[in-house]
Amino acid sequence: MASQAALKLVGKEDGDKQRALEAAIAQIDRAFGKGSVMKLGKA
């Protein structure tokens, strides 16, 4: 059971990180315009 609880916590942290990243990118896009930040591997 402990391993399942640990997996749930990791998943939640990843979701929080993803939301924070998206918010930061959105803020940069508003300040500097679309295309100012690109993810690696996307052209």
GROMACS elastic network, one bead per residue, 0.5 to 0.9 nm:
[ bonds ]
;  ai    aj funct       b0    kb
    1     4     6  0.52922   500
    1     5     6  0.64614   500
    1     6     6  0.87638   500
    2     5     6  0.51325   500
    2     6     6  0.62000   500
    2     7     6  0.86545   500
    3     7     6  0.61666   500
    3     8     6  0.86952   500
    4     7     6  0.50431   500
    4     8     6  0.63093   500
    4     9     6  0.87716   500
    5     8     6  0.51512   500
    5     9     6  0.63762   500
    5    10     6  0.87829   500
    6     9     6  0.51477   500
    6    10     6  0.62745   500
    6    11     6  0.86593   500
    7    10     6  0.51746   500
    7    11     6  0.62104   500
    7    12     6  0.87020   500
    8    11     6  0.51289   500
    8    12     6  0.62769   500
    8    13     6  0.87310   500
    9    12     6  0.51207   500
    9    13     6  0.62305   500
    9    14     6  0.86450   500
   10    13     6  0.51189   500
   10    14     6  0.61929   500
   10    15     6  0.86524   500
   11    14     6  0.51363   500
   11    15     6  0.62847   500
   11    16     6  0.87304   500
   12    15     6  0.50756   500
   12    16     6  0.62467   500
   12    17     6  0.86632   500
   13    16     6  0.50231   500
   13    17     6  0.61652   500
   13    18     6  0.85641   500
   14    17     6  0.50612   500
   14    18     6  0.61095   500
   14    19     6  0.86464   500
   15    18     6  0.50375   500
   15    19     6  0.61971   500
   15    20     6  0.85763   500
   16    19     6  0.51912   500
   16    20     6  0.61586   500
   16    21     6  0.85814   500
   17    20     6  0.50713   500
   17    21     6  0.60849   500
   17    22     6  0.85989   500
   18    21     6  0.50831   500
   18    22     6  0.61668   500
   18    23     6  0.85846   500
   19    22     6  0.51250   500
   19    23     6  0.61198   500
   19    24     6  0.86160   500
   20    23     6  0.50938   500
   20    24     6  0.61697   500
   20    25     6  0.86436   500
   21    24     6  0.51275   500
   21    25     6  0.61749   500
   21    26     6  0.85397   500
   22    25     6  0.51481   500
   22    26     6  0.60618   500
   22    27     6  0.85880   500
   23    26     6  0.50779   500
   23    27     6  0.61848   500
   23    28     6  0.87086   500
   24    27     6  0.51138   500
   24    28     6  0.62831   500
   24    29     6  0.86133   500
   25    28     6  0.50947   500
   25    29     6  0.60773   500
   25    30     6  0.86288   500
   25    37     6  0.69141   500
   26    29     6  0.50081   500
   26    30     6  0.62236   500
   26    31     6  0.86749   500
   26    34     6  0.88303   500
   27    30     6  0.51546   500
   27    31     6  0.62717   500
   27    32     6  0.86300   500
   28    31     6  0.50557   500
   28    32     6  0.58476   500
   28    33     6  0.73937   500
   28    34     6  0.84092   500
   28    36     6  0.74394   500
   28    37     6  0.74800   500
   29    32     6  0.53447   500
   29    35     6  0.71500   500
   29    36     6  0.63765   500
   29    37     6  0.72095   500
   30    33     6  0.56083   500
   30    34     6  0.73444   500
   31    34     6  0.89906   500
   32    35     6  0.85410   500
   32    36     6  0.62916   500
   33    36     6  0.60188   500
   33    37     6  0.89135   500
   34    37     6  0.74905   500
   35    38     6  0.63374   500
   38    41     6  0.85688   500
   38    42     6  0.68455   500
   38    43     6  0.75760   500
   39    42     6  0.58199   500
   39    43     6  0.82742   500
   40    43     6  0.79744   500
